[in-house]
């Protein structure tokens, strides 16, 4: 056994330059597989965290007619909060915080320019406990007074108005009429979530209620749980109460993240296919190298067979050569990929200057960070090793099928 292993090693080192060129596609493919999957996993996790921290919380209670696809000007279907539902949310062991929201679309104007925005009427104290949004206001605010507005930073950049400017907000009221309200700018919101920073403004929930003539009706109740893993248990607990009010329904953050999950799956699939092709090319390179080695050493192999070496020994020798090339290439790819994975996970890549206002499909504005996962690196390295082993079988099969007499000529 030691004999054919030593012989396999000598053959790998016999053509060092060719061996190195053979390993390059596997090294590159393994490293890129680790890097891309780490980046996509990290972006996916950040996207979901941004969605829950700034937009959806863990769960929302909304009107039965509420729809993510519904377009229009003004407020969506609003509802009165049942007393027993509010008591339940205040006493549930699963709930960390909850906040009422009045959500409506409108036009924000500085008197000259006008932009379509999403408006959220919120209670500062409850909203601060439920979301991180109001902690991302600059300059910092300690309360959301009546008559003031907080604006996404990209909206404010578009207007380029000084601090304490007055904006005009226009919308359709709950009664179906158009109205406008003057609001003083009191700070900009910079969350890193494009949906918030580019399209959303915040105002006091009492201002929103009076402006839209809602008579204390709201658009949604956002619920933040103490432990996100308790989501299904909480849903089972609250369902009996929701069933008493057919005009209400529950929407989990996962339902609101359907588009993110779909984009993530599609990008992972396309990236994996592309890198898989690169690794297959690497496997073909290994097969070609082993095949060349077979033809260069045909007399040597014939001599070994004539001296009694079994077909299985010959096959093992060449498979070991391919596996060794694949293992070394995969190990090098793992090291390179882990370095890249560490960089993107702990430092990140700022693509703000490249994408600017382009919607990339994720609720992340500019900095992409990956997920540091050593298990991912080992899986990718194992895949490279399998490629090397698989690529060696065909050349090994070819050599044992050759006639011994013919190989000795």
NORCOR-V648993 format. One record per backbone hydrogen bond with DSSP energy under -1.0 kcal/mol. CO is the residue of the C=O (numbers start at 0). NH is the residue of the N-H. Records with the same first field share a line. If there is no record, write none. Layout:
CO=NH + NH
//
This chain:
0=4
1=5
2=6
3=7
4=8
5=9
6=10
7=11
8=12
14=18
15=19
16=20
17=21
18=22
19=23
22=26
23=27
24=28
25=29
26=30
27=31
28=32
29=33
30=34
31=35
32=36
33=37
34=38
35=39
36=40
37=41 + 370
38=42
39=43
40=44
41=45
42=46
43=47
44=48
45=49
46=50
47=51
48=52
49=53
50=54 + 55
52=131
57=252
58=222
59=250
60=220
61=248
62=65
73=104
78=217
81=85
82=86
83=87
84=88
85=89
86=90
87=91
93=225
96=223
98=221
100=218 + 219
101=120
103=118
105=116
106=169
107=114
108=167
112=109
114=107
116=105
117=200
118=103
119=202
120=101
121=204
122=126
123=127
124=128
125=129
126=130
131=134
132=135
135=189
137=187
144=147
146=183
148=185
149=201
150=188
151=155
152=156
153=157
154=158
155=159
161=164
164=184
166=182
167=108
168=180
169=106
170=178
172=175
176=172
178=170
180=168
182=166
183=148
186=150
187=137
188=152
191=364
192=195 + 196
193=197
195=199
196=153 + 154
198=117
199=151
200=119
201=149
202=121
203=207
204=208
205=209
206=210
207=211
208=213
211=173
217=78
219=100
220=60
221=98
222=57 + 58
223=95 + 96
226=229
227=230
229=233
230=234
231=235
232=236
233=237
234=238
237=241
238=242
241=244
244=247
246=63
248=61
250=59
251=255
252=256
254=257
256=260
257=261
258=262
259=263
260=264
261=265
262=266
263=267
264=268
265=269
266=270
267=271
268=272
269=273
270=274
271=275
272=276
273=277
274=278
275=279
276=280
277=281
278=282
279=283
280=284
281=285
282=286
283=287
284=288
285=289
286=290
287=291
288=292
289=293
290=294
291=295
292=296
296=300
297=301
298=302
299=303
300=304
301=305
302=306
303=308
304=307
309=313
310=314
311=315
312=316
313=317
314=318
315=319
316=320
317=321
318=322
319=323
320=324
321=325
322=326
323=327
324=328
325=329
326=330
327=331
328=332
329=333
330=334
331=335
332=336
333=337
334=338
335=339
336=340
337=341
338=342
339=343
340=344
341=345
342=346 + 347
343=369
348=367
350=354
351=355
354=357
361=363
365=350
367=348
372=376
373=377
374=378
375=379
376=380
377=381
378=382
379=383
380=384
381=385
382=386
383=387
384=388
385=389
386=390
388=391
391=395
392=396
393=397
394=398
395=399
402=406
403=407
//
